[in-house]
Each structure stands twice: as structure tokens, then as C-alpha cells.
Amino acid sequence: MSGLIFGFIHIIAGENIINELPYLLTYSIPGFVFAYSYIKSKNIMVPIFLHFLHNTFATVIIFLTGGL
């Protein structure tokens, strides 16, 4: 459930939720991974660090490809 909430929060940030809805699963997968990492480690810093790595990787890819 938390993975889907994570994904939904990321799609409602856009202007048109209907156009973003197909990406719900794409955004939810990291949420599932973060939730699983918390359950296994019992340490909130583990999913926080994974989220940090994910965002850093995405930002680097955007800059390298001249995105946005």
C-alpha cells in the first residue's frame, strides 16, 4: 500500500493527473523497494538513503542527456 501511495504522490505533482496515471506503476516500484528495504532493515535511514541515490542517479541522467 505504501508503494502505491508513494507513486500516487509523485503523479499528483503534475498538472494533468489523467495523463500521468499510466506512470503510477513506474513511480510505485521504487516505493515498493523503499518499503521492502525498511521492513528488512528496520532502519528508516536505509530507504531514505536509497531514495537519495535514486534521485541523484535520475538527476545525473537528466543533466547528461540534456533533459527537461
N, C-alpha and C positions, 0 to 999 in steps of 0.2 A: 504494500500500500504506500509506503513512504517513497518508493521509487517512482510511482505514478504521480504522487504529489510533487516530487522534485521536477518531473517532466512537465507537469501542468503549469507550475510556477514559471518555468522557463518559456513556455509558449504564450502565456498571457502577457508577457512583457512586450510582445509585438503589437502592431496596430490592428491587424486583422486576424483574430483567433481562428477563424474558419480556414484561412489559407495556411496557417501554421499547424493545424490539427494533425495532418499526416506525419509531422515530425515528433509527435508525442512519444512514440516508442523510441525514436532515436535519442531524445532527451532523457527518457526514463531509464535507459540501460545504464548510464553512469550512476543514476540514483540507486538502482538495484545493487551495483557494485559497491557503492559507498555504504549502503545499509548492511550488506553482507560483511564488508570489512569491519564494520563496527560490532556486529554480532560475534564474529570470530575473535576479534582482539579485545573487546570490552574496553576500548580506549577511544574516546571521541577524536583524539588527535590523529588517528590513522585515517579516517575518512576526510578530515579537514585537509590533511597533507595530500591525499590523493586528489581531492578537488583542486587544490593549489597546482599540483602537477598537470592536471588535465587542462586547466585554464591557461597555464604557462605554455604548454605544448600548442594549444589552439591559437594563442596569440602569436607565437613564433611562426606558425604555418601561415597565418593571415598576413603577417609582415613579409615573409619570404615570397609569397605568391602575389603580393601587391593587391590583396583582397580589400574588401569594403570600398 
